Amino acid sequence: MKMPRPARIMDSVSCEECGELTMETRTRRFRGKTLCIPCFGRIEQR
């Protein structure tokens, strides 16, 4: 049996709206800001 490859460790970045640390791959860019998904959803719906 072949061993799975090791998990990639991603950097945490701070959401520019709420300040919460979020895994880099779980952020969205909006108007030049890096946002967590909940903040992105709130801002995009305005």
mmCIF entry with sequence, helices, sheets and N, C-alpha, C, O atoms, coordinates in Angstrom:
data_MODEL
# 
_entry.id   MODEL 
# 
_entity.id                         1 
_entity.type                       polymer 
_entity.pdbx_number_of_molecules   1 
# 
_entity_poly.entity_id                      1 
_entity_poly.type                           'polypeptide(L)' 
_entity_poly.nstd_linkage                   no 
_entity_poly.nstd_monomer                   no 
_entity_poly.pdbx_seq_one_letter_code       MKMPRPARIMDSVSCEECGELTMETRTRRFRGKTLCIPCFGRIEQR 
_entity_poly.pdbx_seq_one_letter_code_can   MKMPRPARIMDSVSCEECGELTMETRTRRFRGKTLCIPCFGRIEQR 
_entity_poly.pdbx_strand_id                 A 
# 
loop_
_entity_poly_seq.entity_id 
_entity_poly_seq.num 
_entity_poly_seq.mon_id 
_entity_poly_seq.hetero 
1 1  MET n 
1 2  LYS n 
1 3  MET n 
1 4  PRO n 
1 5  ARG n 
1 6  PRO n 
1 7  ALA n 
1 8  ARG n 
1 9  ILE n 
1 10 MET n 
1 11 ASP n 
1 12 SER n 
1 13 VAL n 
1 14 SER n 
1 15 CYS n 
1 16 GLU n 
1 17 GLU n 
1 18 CYS n 
1 19 GLY n 
1 20 GLU n 
1 21 LEU n 
1 22 THR n 
1 23 MET n 
1 24 GLU n 
1 25 THR n 
1 26 ARG n 
1 27 THR n 
1 28 ARG n 
1 29 ARG n 
1 30 PHE n 
1 31 ARG n 
1 32 GLY n 
1 33 LYS n 
1 34 THR n 
1 35 LEU n 
1 36 CYS n 
1 37 ILE n 
1 38 PRO n 
1 39 CYS n 
1 40 PHE n 
1 41 GLY n 
1 42 ARG n 
1 43 ILE n 
1 44 GLU n 
1 45 GLN n 
1 46 ARG n 
# 
_struct_asym.id          A 
_struct_asym.entity_id   1 
# 
loop_
_struct_conf.conf_type_id 
_struct_conf.id 
_struct_conf.pdbx_PDB_helix_id 
_struct_conf.beg_label_comp_id 
_struct_conf.beg_label_asym_id 
_struct_conf.beg_label_seq_id 
_struct_conf.pdbx_beg_PDB_ins_code 
_struct_conf.end_label_comp_id 
_struct_conf.end_label_asym_id 
_struct_conf.end_label_seq_id 
_struct_conf.pdbx_end_PDB_ins_code 
_struct_conf.beg_auth_comp_id 
_struct_conf.beg_auth_asym_id 
_struct_conf.beg_auth_seq_id 
_struct_conf.end_auth_comp_id 
_struct_conf.end_auth_asym_id 
_struct_conf.end_auth_seq_id 
_struct_conf.pdbx_PDB_helix_class 
_struct_conf.details 
_struct_conf.pdbx_PDB_helix_length 
HELX_P HELX_P1 AA1 GLU A 24 ? ARG A 26 ? GLU A 24 ARG A 26 5 ? 3 
HELX_P HELX_P2 AA2 ILE A 37 ? GLU A 44 ? ILE A 37 GLU A 44 1 ? 8 
# 
_struct_conf_type.id          HELX_P 
_struct_conf_type.criteria    ? 
_struct_conf_type.reference   ? 
# 
loop_
_struct_sheet.id 
_struct_sheet.type 
_struct_sheet.number_strands 
_struct_sheet.details 
AA1 ? 2 ? 
AA2 ? 2 ? 
# 
loop_
_struct_sheet_order.sheet_id 
_struct_sheet_order.range_id_1 
_struct_sheet_order.range_id_2 
_struct_sheet_order.offset 
_struct_sheet_order.sense 
AA1 1 2 ? anti-parallel 
AA2 1 2 ? anti-parallel 
# 
loop_
_struct_sheet_range.sheet_id 
_struct_sheet_range.id 
_struct_sheet_range.beg_label_comp_id 
_struct_sheet_range.beg_label_asym_id 
_struct_sheet_range.beg_label_seq_id 
_struct_sheet_range.pdbx_beg_PDB_ins_code 
_struct_sheet_range.end_label_comp_id 
_struct_sheet_range.end_label_asym_id 
_struct_sheet_range.end_label_seq_id 
_struct_sheet_range.pdbx_end_PDB_ins_code 
_struct_sheet_range.beg_auth_comp_id 
_struct_sheet_range.beg_auth_asym_id 
_struct_sheet_range.beg_auth_seq_id 
_struct_sheet_range.end_auth_comp_id 
_struct_sheet_range.end_auth_asym_id 
_struct_sheet_range.end_auth_seq_id 
AA1 1 SER A 12 ? SER A 14 ? SER A 12 SER A 14 
AA1 2 LEU A 21 ? MET A 23 ? LEU A 21 MET A 23 
AA2 1 THR A 27 ? PHE A 30 ? THR A 27 PHE A 30 
AA2 2 LYS A 33 ? CYS A 36 ? LYS A 33 CYS A 36 
# 
loop_
_atom_site.group_PDB 
_atom_site.id 
_atom_site.type_symbol 
_atom_site.label_atom_id 
_atom_site.label_alt_id 
_atom_site.label_comp_id 
_atom_site.label_asym_id 
_atom_site.label_entity_id 
_atom_site.label_seq_id 
_atom_site.pdbx_PDB_ins_code 
_atom_site.Cartn_x 
_atom_site.Cartn_y 
_atom_site.Cartn_z 
_atom_site.occupancy 
_atom_site.B_iso_or_equiv 
_atom_site.pdbx_formal_charge 
_atom_site.auth_seq_id 
_atom_site.auth_comp_id 
_atom_site.auth_asym_id 
_atom_site.auth_atom_id 
_atom_site.pdbx_PDB_model_num 
ATOM 1   N N  . MET A 1 1  ? 0.846   -1.175 0.000  1.00 0.00 ? 1  MET A N  1 
ATOM 2   C CA . MET A 1 1  ? 0.000   0.000  0.000  1.00 0.00 ? 1  MET A CA 1 
ATOM 3   C C  . MET A 1 1  ? 0.896   1.244  0.000  1.00 0.00 ? 1  MET A C  1 
ATOM 4   O O  . MET A 1 1  ? 1.881   1.320  0.734  1.00 0.00 ? 1  MET A O  1 
ATOM 5   N N  . LYS A 1 2  ? 0.536   2.190  -0.821 1.00 0.00 ? 2  LYS A N  1 
ATOM 6   C CA . LYS A 1 2  ? 1.306   3.424  -0.952 1.00 0.00 ? 2  LYS A CA 1 
ATOM 7   C C  . LYS A 1 2  ? 0.842   4.445  0.104  1.00 0.00 ? 2  LYS A C  1 
ATOM 8   O O  . LYS A 1 2  ? -0.357  4.647  0.296  1.00 0.00 ? 2  LYS A O  1 
ATOM 9   N N  . MET A 1 3  ? 1.790   5.072  0.770  1.00 0.00 ? 3  MET A N  1 
ATOM 10  C CA . MET A 1 3  ? 1.471   6.084  1.782  1.00 0.00 ? 3  MET A CA 1 
ATOM 11  C C  . MET A 1 3  ? 1.015   7.376  1.091  1.00 0.00 ? 3  MET A C  1 
ATOM 12  O O  . MET A 1 3  ? 1.571   7.765  0.063  1.00 0.00 ? 3  MET A O  1 
ATOM 13  N N  . PRO A 1 4  ? -0.004  8.040  1.666  1.00 0.00 ? 4  PRO A N  1 
ATOM 14  C CA . PRO A 1 4  ? -0.416  9.328  1.091  1.00 0.00 ? 4  PRO A CA 1 
ATOM 15  C C  . PRO A 1 4  ? 0.661   10.376 1.323  1.00 0.00 ? 4  PRO A C  1 
ATOM 16  O O  . PRO A 1 4  ? 1.454   10.270 2.259  1.00 0.00 ? 4  PRO A O  1 
ATOM 17  N N  . ARG A 1 5  ? 0.681   11.384 0.467  1.00 0.00 ? 5  ARG A N  1 
ATOM 18  C CA . ARG A 1 5  ? 1.672   12.433 0.656  1.00 0.00 ? 5  ARG A CA 1 
ATOM 19  C C  . ARG A 1 5  ? 1.280   13.285 1.869  1.00 0.00 ? 5  ARG A C  1 
ATOM 20  O O  . ARG A 1 5  ? 0.106   13.352 2.233  1.00 0.00 ? 5  ARG A O  1 
ATOM 21  N N  . PRO A 1 6  ? 2.258   13.925 2.481  1.00 0.00 ? 6  PRO A N  1 
ATOM 22  C CA . PRO A 1 6  ? 1.987   14.757 3.661  1.00 0.00 ? 6  PRO A CA 1 
ATOM 23  C C  . PRO A 1 6  ? 1.067   15.932 3.313  1.00 0.00 ? 6  PRO A C  1 
ATOM 24  O O  . PRO A 1 6  ? 1.080   16.435 2.190  1.00 0.00 ? 6  PRO A O  1 
ATOM 25  N N  . ALA A 1 7  ? 0.283   16.350 4.280  1.00 0.00 ? 7  ALA A N  1 
ATOM 26  C CA . ALA A 1 7  ? -0.613  17.493 4.084  1.00 0.00 ? 7  ALA A CA 1 
ATOM 27  C C  . ALA A 1 7  ? 0.208   18.766 3.944  1.00 0.00 ? 7  ALA A C  1 
ATOM 28  O O  . ALA A 1 7  ? 1.249   18.921 4.581  1.00 0.00 ? 7  ALA A O  1 
ATOM 29  N N  . ARG A 1 8  ? -0.273  19.677 3.101  1.00 0.00 ? 8  ARG A N  1 
ATOM 30  C CA . ARG A 1 8  ? 0.393   20.975 2.968  1.00 0.00 ? 8  ARG A CA 1 
ATOM 31  C C  . ARG A 1 8  ? -0.061  21.880 4.102  1.00 0.00 ? 8  ARG A C  1 
ATOM 32  O O  . ARG A 1 8  ? -1.252  21.958 4.402  1.00 0.00 ? 8  ARG A O  1 
ATOM 33  N N  . ILE A 1 9  ? 0.864   22.548 4.717  1.00 0.00 ? 9  ILE A N  1 
ATOM 34  C CA . ILE A 1 9  ? 0.553   23.501 5.772  1.00 0.00 ? 9  ILE A CA 1 
ATOM 35  C C  . ILE A 1 9  ? 0.514   24.892 5.132  1.00 0.00 ? 9  ILE A C  1 
ATOM 36  O O  . ILE A 1 9  ? 1.508   25.363 4.580  1.00 0.00 ? 9  ILE A O  1 
ATOM 37  N N  . MET A 1 10 ? -0.636  25.526 5.215  1.00 0.00 ? 10 MET A N  1 
ATOM 38  C CA . MET A 1 10 ? -0.814  26.841 4.607  1.00 0.00 ? 10 MET A CA 1 
ATOM 39  C C  . MET A 1 10 ? -0.637  27.927 5.665  1.00 0.00 ? 10 MET A C  1 
ATOM 40  O O  . MET A 1 10 ? -0.866  27.689 6.851  1.00 0.00 ? 10 MET A O  1 
ATOM 41  N N  . ASP A 1 11 ? -0.232  29.107 5.235  1.00 0.00 ? 11 ASP A N  1 
ATOM 42  C CA . ASP A 1 11 ? -0.073  30.247 6.141  1.00 0.00 ? 11 ASP A CA 1 
ATOM 43  C C  . ASP A 1 11 ? -1.439  30.775 6.570  1.00 0.00 ? 11 ASP A C  1 
ATOM 44  O O  . ASP A 1 11 ? -2.425  30.652 5.843  1.00 0.00 ? 11 ASP A O  1 
ATOM 45  N N  . SER A 1 12 ? -1.476  31.359 7.752  1.00 0.00 ? 12 SER A N  1 
ATOM 46  C CA . SER A 1 12 ? -2.665  32.067 8.215  1.00 0.00 ? 12 SER A CA 1 
ATOM 47  C C  . SER A 1 12 ? -2.492  33.537 7.901  1.00 0.00 ? 12 SER A C  1 
ATOM 48  O O  . SER A 1 12 ? -1.408  34.092 8.076  1.00 0.00 ? 12 SER A O  1 
ATOM 49  N N  . VAL A 1 13 ? -3.559  34.167 7.437  1.00 0.00 ? 13 VAL A N  1 
ATOM 50  C CA . VAL A 1 13 ? -3.540  35.604 7.157  1.00 0.00 ? 13 VAL A CA 1 
ATOM 51  C C  . VAL A 1 13 ? -4.690  36.253 7.918  1.00 0.00 ? 13 VAL A C  1 
ATOM 52  O O  . VAL A 1 13 ? -5.687  35.607 8.238  1.00 0.00 ? 13 VAL A O  1 
ATOM 53  N N  . SER A 1 14 ? -4.534  37.511 8.194  1.00 0.00 ? 14 SER A N  1 
ATOM 54  C CA . SER A 1 14 ? -5.542  38.244 8.942  1.00 0.00 ? 14 SER A CA 1 
ATOM 55  C C  . SER A 1 14 ? -6.558  38.860 7.981  1.00 0.00 ? 14 SER A C  1 
ATOM 56  O O  . SER A 1 14 ? -6.192  39.494 6.991  1.00 0.00 ? 14 SER A O  1 
ATOM 57  N N  . CYS A 1 15 ? -7.844  38.660 8.292  1.00 0.00 ? 15 CYS A N  1 
ATOM 58  C CA . CYS A 1 15 ? -8.908  39.288 7.503  1.00 0.00 ? 15 CYS A CA 1 
ATOM 59  C C  . CYS A 1 15 ? -8.818  40.796 7.729  1.00 0.00 ? 15 CYS A C  1 
ATOM 60  O O  . CYS A 1 15 ? -8.725  41.251 8.869  1.00 0.00 ? 15 CYS A O  1 
ATOM 61  N N  . GLU A 1 16 ? -8.846  41.561 6.655  1.00 0.00 ? 16 GLU A N  1 
ATOM 62  C CA . GLU A 1 16 ? -8.719  43.013 6.774  1.00 0.00 ? 16 GLU A CA 1 
ATOM 63  C C  . GLU A 1 16 ? -10.007 43.684 7.220  1.00 0.00 ? 16 GLU A C  1 
ATOM 64  O O  . GLU A 1 16 ? -10.025 44.895 7.439  1.00 0.00 ? 16 GLU A O  1 
ATOM 65  N N  . GLU A 1 17 ? -11.079 42.925 7.359  1.00 0.00 ? 17 GLU A N  1 
ATOM 66  C CA . GLU A 1 17 ? -12.350 43.472 7.835  1.00 0.00 ? 17 GLU A CA 1 
ATOM 67  C C  . GLU A 1 17 ? -12.545 43.195 9.324  1.00 0.00 ? 17 GLU A C  1 
ATOM 68  O O  . GLU A 1 17 ? -12.809 44.124 10.087 1.00 0.00 ? 17 GLU A O  1 
ATOM 69  N N  . CYS A 1 18 ? -12.421 41.941 9.754  1.00 0.00 ? 18 CYS A N  1 
ATOM 70  C CA . CYS A 1 18 ? -12.689 41.580 11.151 1.00 0.00 ? 18 CYS A CA 1 
ATOM 71  C C  . CYS A 1 18 ? -11.428 41.261 11.951 1.00 0.00 ? 18 CYS A C  1 
ATOM 72  O O  . CYS A 1 18 ? -11.481 41.210 13.180 1.00 0.00 ? 18 CYS A O  1 
ATOM 73  N N  . GLY A 1 19 ? -10.301 41.048 11.282 1.00 0.00 ? 19 GLY A N  1 
ATOM 74  C CA . GLY A 1 19 ? -9.046  40.777 11.965 1.00 0.00 ? 19 GLY A CA 1 
ATOM 75  C C  . GLY A 1 19 ? -8.805  39.320 12.322 1.00 0.00 ? 19 GLY A C  1 
ATOM 76  O O  . GLY A 1 19 ? -7.754  38.988 12.870 1.00 0.00 ? 19 GLY A O  1 
ATOM 77  N N  . GLU A 1 20 ? -9.748  38.451 12.026 1.00 0.00 ? 20 GLU A N  1 
ATOM 78  C CA . GLU A 1 20 ? -9.603  37.035 12.360 1.00 0.00 ? 20 GLU A CA 1 
ATOM 79  C C  . GLU A 1 20 ? -8.550  36.362 11.487 1.00 0.00 ? 20 GLU A C  1 
ATOM 80  O O  . GLU A 1 20 ? -8.485  36.608 10.283 1.00 0.00 ? 20 GLU A O  1 
ATOM 81  N N  . LEU A 1 21 ? -7.721  35.507 12.100 1.00 0.00 ? 21 LEU A N  1 
ATOM 82  C CA . LEU A 1 21 ? -6.746  34.741 11.328 1.00 0.00 ? 21 LEU A CA 1 
ATOM 83  C C  . LEU A 1 21 ? -7.470  33.626 10.585 1.00 0.00 ? 21 LEU A C  1 
ATOM 84  O O  . LEU A 1 21 ? -8.283  32.905 11.163 1.00 0.00 ? 21 LEU A O  1 
ATOM 85  N N  . THR A 1 22 ? -7.170  33.495 9.312  1.00 0.00 ? 22 THR A N  1 
ATOM 86  C CA . THR A 1 22 ? -7.826  32.533 8.439  1.00 0.00 ? 22 THR A CA 1 
ATOM 87  C C  . THR A 1 22 ? -6.785  31.873 7.554  1.00 0.00 ? 22 THR A C  1 
ATOM 88  O O  . THR A 1 22 ? -5.831  32.516 7.116  1.00 0.00 ? 22 THR A O  1 
ATOM 89  N N  . MET A 1 23 ? -6.973  30.579 7.290  1.00 0.00 ? 23 MET A N  1 
ATOM 90  C CA . MET A 1 23 ? -6.057  29.882 6.404  1.00 0.00 ? 23 MET A CA 1 
ATOM 91  C C  . MET A 1 23 ? -6.079  30.567 5.032  1.00 0.00 ? 23 MET A C  1 
ATOM 92  O O  . MET A 1 23 ? -7.140  30.905 4.508  1.00 0.00 ? 23 MET A O  1 
ATOM 93  N N  . GLU A 1 24 ? -4.909  30.759 4.476  1.00 0.00 ? 24 GLU A N  1 
ATOM 94  C CA . GLU A 1 24 ? -4.747  31.510 3.230  1.00 0.00 ? 24 GLU A CA 1 
ATOM 95  C C  . GLU A 1 24 ? -5.705  31.039 2.123  1.00 0.00 ? 24 GLU A C  1 
ATOM 96  O O  . GLU A 1 24 ? -6.238  31.864 1.380  1.00 0.00 ? 24 GLU A O  1 
ATOM 97  N N  . THR A 1 25 ? -5.921  29.745 2.009  1.00 0.00 ? 25 THR A N  1 
ATOM 98  C CA . THR A 1 25 ? -6.782  29.227 0.946  1.00 0.00 ? 25 THR A CA 1 
ATOM 99  C C  . THR A 1 25 ? -8.268  29.451 1.230  1.00 0.00 ? 25 THR A C  1 
ATOM 100 O O  . THR A 1 25 ? -9.106  29.190 0.367  1.00 0.00 ? 25 THR A O  1 
ATOM 101 N N  . ARG A 1 26 ? -8.600  29.928 2.422  1.00 0.00 ? 26 ARG A N  1 
ATOM 102 C CA . ARG A 1 26 ? -9.994  30.187 2.790  1.00 0.00 ? 26 ARG A CA 1 
ATOM 103 C C  . ARG A 1 26 ? -10.289 31.682 2.835  1.00 0.00 ? 26 ARG A C  1 
ATOM 104 O O  . ARG A 1 26 ? -11.167 32.125 3.575  1.00 0.00 ? 26 ARG A O  1 
ATOM 105 N N  . THR A 1 27 ? -9.560  32.451 2.048  1.00 0.00 ? 27 THR A N  1 
ATOM 106 C CA . THR A 1 27 ? -9.785  33.899 1.968  1.00 0.00 ? 27 THR A CA 1 
ATOM 107 C C  . THR A 1 27 ? -10.208 34.264 0.557  1.00 0.00 ? 27 THR A C  1 
ATOM 108 O O  . THR A 1 27 ? -10.029 33.494 -0.386 1.00 0.00 ? 27 THR A O  1 
ATOM 109 N N  . ARG A 1 28 ? -10.765 35.437 0.438  1.00 0.00 ? 28 ARG A N  1 
ATOM 110 C CA . ARG A 1 28 ? -11.165 35.978 -0.858 1.00 0.00 ? 28 ARG A CA 1 
ATOM 111 C C  . ARG A 1 28 ? -10.603 37.386 -0.974 1.00 0.00 ? 28 ARG A C  1 
ATOM 112 O O  . ARG A 1 28 ? -10.458 38.088 0.026  1.00 0.00 ? 28 ARG A O  1 
ATOM 113 N N  . ARG A 1 29 ? -10.286 37.800 -2.202 1.00 0.00 ? 29 ARG A N  1 
ATOM 114 C CA . ARG A 1 29 ? -9.822  39.163 -2.462 1.00 0.00 ? 29 ARG A CA 1 
ATOM 115 C C  . ARG A 1 29 ? -11.010 39.965 -2.984 1.00 0.00 ? 29 ARG A C  1 
ATOM 116 O O  . ARG A 1 29 ? -11.734 39.513 -3.871 1.00 0.00 ? 29 ARG A O  1 
ATOM 117 N N  . PHE A 1 30 ? -11.202 41.155 -2.427 1.00 0.00 ? 30 PHE A N  1 
ATOM 118 C CA . PHE A 1 30 ? -12.297 42.018 -2.856 1.00 0.00 ? 30 PHE A CA 1 
ATOM 119 C C  . PHE A 1 30 ? -11.843 43.462 -2.736 1.00 0.00 ? 30 PHE A C  1 
ATOM 120 O O  . PHE A 1 30 ? -11.547 43.935 -1.639 1.00 0.00 ? 30 PHE A O  1 
ATOM 121 N N  . ARG A 1 31 ? -11.789 44.163 -3.861 1.00 0.00 ? 31 ARG A N  1 
ATOM 122 C CA . ARG A 1 31 ? -11.362 45.563 -3.911 1.00 0.00 ? 31 ARG A CA 1 
ATOM 123 C C  . ARG A 1 31 ? -10.025 45.783 -3.208 1.00 0.00 ? 31 ARG A C  1 
ATOM 124 O O  . ARG A 1 31 ? -9.847  46.761 -2.481 1.00 0.00 ? 31 ARG A O  1 
ATOM 125 N N  . GLY A 1 32 ? -9.092  44.863 -3.435 1.00 0.00 ? 32 GLY A N  1 
ATOM 126 C CA . GLY A 1 32 ? -7.750  45.001 -2.893 1.00 0.00 ? 32 GLY A CA 1 
ATOM 127 C C  . GLY A 1 32 ? -7.575  44.536 -1.457 1.00 0.00 ? 32 GLY A C  1 
ATOM 128 O O  . GLY A 1 32 ? -6.468  44.603 -0.923 1.00 0.00 ? 32 GLY A O  1 
ATOM 129 N N  . LYS A 1 33 ? -8.647  44.061 -0.817 1.00 0.00 ? 33 LYS A N  1 
ATOM 130 C CA . LYS A 1 33 ? -8.565  43.583 0.564  1.00 0.00 ? 33 LYS A CA 1 
ATOM 131 C C  . LYS A 1 33 ? -8.620  42.062 0.603  1.00 0.00 ? 33 LYS A C  1 
ATOM 132 O O  . LYS A 1 33 ? -9.247  41.429 -0.247 1.00 0.00 ? 33 LYS A O  1 
ATOM 133 N N  . THR A 1 34 ? -7.952  41.483 1.604  1.00 0.00 ? 34 THR A N  1 
ATOM 134 C CA . THR A 1 34 ? -8.030  40.052 1.858  1.00 0.00 ? 34 THR A CA 1 
ATOM 135 C C  . THR A 1 34 ? -9.075  39.839 2.938  1.00 0.00 ? 34 THR A C  1 
ATOM 136 O O  . THR A 1 34 ? -8.946  40.361 4.045  1.00 0.00 ? 34 THR A O  1 
ATOM 137 N N  . LEU A 1 35 ? -10.123 39.062 2.614  1.00 0.00 ? 35 LEU A N  1 
ATOM 138 C CA . LEU A 1 35 ? -11.242 38.881 3.526  1.00 0.00 ? 35 LEU A CA 1 
ATOM 139 C C  . LEU A 1 35 ? -11.503 37.410 3.811  1.00 0.00 ? 35 LEU A C  1 
ATOM 140 O O  . LEU A 1 35 ? -11.296 36.560 2.946  1.00 0.00 ? 35 LEU A O  1 
ATOM 141 N N  . CYS A 1 36 ? -11.965 37.105 5.047  1.00 0.00 ? 36 CYS A N  1 
ATOM 142 C CA . CYS A 1 36 ? -12.426 35.755 5.334  1.00 0.00 ? 36 CYS A CA 1 
ATOM 143 C C  . CYS A 1 36 ? -13.754 35.550 4.594  1.00 0.00 ? 36 CYS A C  1 
ATOM 144 O O  . CYS A 1 36 ? -14.371 36.523 4.160  1.00 0.00 ? 36 CYS A O  1 
ATOM 145 N N  . ILE A 1 37 ? -14.188 34.331 4.448  1.00 0.00 ? 37 ILE A N  1 
ATOM 146 C CA . ILE A 1 37 ? -15.393 34.044 3.663  1.00 0.00 ? 37 ILE A CA 1 
ATOM 147 C C  . ILE A 1 37 ? -16.643 34.713 4.239  1.00 0.00 ? 37 ILE A C  1 
ATOM 148 O O  . ILE A 1 37 ? -17.426 35.265 3.467  1.00 0.00 ? 37 ILE A O  1 
ATOM 149 N N  . PRO A 1 38 ? -16.871 34.691 5.576  1.00 0.00 ? 38 PRO A N  1 
ATOM 150 C CA . PRO A 1 38 ? -18.067 35.386 6.093  1.00 0.00 ? 38 PRO A CA 1 
ATOM 151 C C  . PRO A 1 38 ? -18.062 36.894 5.797  1.00 0.00 ? 38 PRO A C  1 
ATOM 152 O O  . PRO A 1 38 ? -19.096 37.446 5.418  1.00 0.00 ? 38 PRO A O  1 
ATOM 153 N N  . CYS A 1 39 ? -16.926 37.559 5.962  1.00 0.00 ? 39 CYS A N  1 
ATOM 154 C CA . CYS A 1 39 ? -16.861 38.997 5.659  1.00 0.00 ? 39 CYS A CA 1 
ATOM 155 C C  . CYS A 1 39 ? -17.039 39.245 4.169  1.00 0.00 ? 39 CYS A C  1 
ATOM 156 O O  . CYS A 1 39 ? -17.714 40.198 3.780  1.00 0.00 ? 39 CYS A O  1 
ATOM 157 N N  . PHE A 1 40 ? -16.454 38.413 3.341  1.00 0.00 ? 40 PHE A N  1 
ATOM 158 C CA . PHE A 1 40 ? -16.618 38.547 1.893  1.00 0.00 ? 40 PHE A CA 1 
ATOM 159 C C  . PHE A 1 40 ? -18.091 38.455 1.519  1.00 0.00 ? 40 PHE A C  1 
ATOM 160 O O  . PHE A 1 40 ? -18.573 39.250 0.712  1.00 0.00 ? 40 PHE A O  1 
ATOM 161 N N  . GLY A 1 41 ? -18.813 37.497 2.094  1.00 0.00 ? 41 GLY A N  1 
ATOM 162 C CA . GLY A 1 41 ? -20.238 37.337 1.802  1.00 0.00 ? 41 GLY A CA 1 
ATOM 163 C C  . GLY A 1 41 ? -21.045 38.547 2.199  1.00 0.00 ? 41 GLY A C  1 
ATOM 164 O O  . GLY A 1 41 ? -21.931 38.969 1.456  1.00 0.00 ? 41 GLY A O  1 
ATOM 165 N N  . ARG A 1 42 ? -20.757 39.121 3.369  1.00 0.00 ? 42 ARG A N  1 
ATOM 166 C CA . ARG A 1 42 ? -21.486 40.307 3.832  1.00 0.00 ? 42 ARG A CA 1 
ATOM 167 C C  . ARG A 1 42 ? -21.204 41.508 2.942  1.00 0.00 ? 42 ARG A C  1 
ATOM 168 O O  . ARG A 1 42 ? -22.130 42.232 2.577  1.00 0.00 ? 42 ARG A O  1 
ATOM 169 N N  . ILE A 1 43 ? -19.945 41.734 2.584  1.00 0.00 ? 43 ILE A N  1 
ATOM 170 C CA . ILE A 1 43 ? -19.574 42.893 1.783  1.00 0.00 ? 43 ILE A CA 1 
ATOM 171 C C  . ILE A 1 43 ? -20.062 42.767 0.350  1.00 0.00 ? 43 ILE A C  1 
ATOM 172 O O  . ILE A 1 43 ? -20.511 43.746 -0.247 1.00 0.00 ? 43 ILE A O  1 
ATOM 173 N N  . GLU A 1 44 ? -19.974 41.561 -0.203 1.00 0.00 ? 44 GLU A N  1 
ATOM 174 C CA . GLU A 1 44 ? -20.397 41.355 -1.596 1.00 0.00 ? 44 GLU A CA 1 
ATOM 175 C C  . GLU A 1 44 ? -21.892 41.589 -1.764 1.00 0.00 ? 44 GLU A C  1 
ATOM 176 O O  . GLU A 1 44 ? -22.325 42.023 -2.831 1.00 0.00 ? 44 GLU A O  1 
ATOM 177 N N  . GLN A 1 45 ? -22.691 41.312 -0.739 1.00 0.00 ? 45 GLN A N  1 
ATOM 178 C CA . GLN A 1 45 ? -24.150 41.452 -0.841 1.00 0.00 ? 45 GLN A CA 1 
ATOM 179 C C  . GLN A 1 45 ? -24.627 42.892 -0.678 1.00 0.00 ? 45 GLN A C  1 
ATOM 180 O O  . GLN A 1 45 ? -25.793 43.180 -0.945 1.00 0.00 ? 45 GLN A O  1 
ATOM 181 N N  . ARG A 1 46 ? -23.750 43.806 -0.243 1.00 0.00 ? 46 ARG A N  1 
ATOM 182 C CA . ARG A 1 46 ? -24.153 45.213 -0.069 1.00 0.00 ? 46 ARG A CA 1 
ATOM 183 C C  . ARG A 1 46 ? -24.494 45.858 -1.366 1.00 0.00 ? 46 ARG A C  1 
ATOM 184 O O  . ARG A 1 46 ? -24.851 47.035 -1.395 1.00 0.00 ? 46 ARG A O  1 
# 
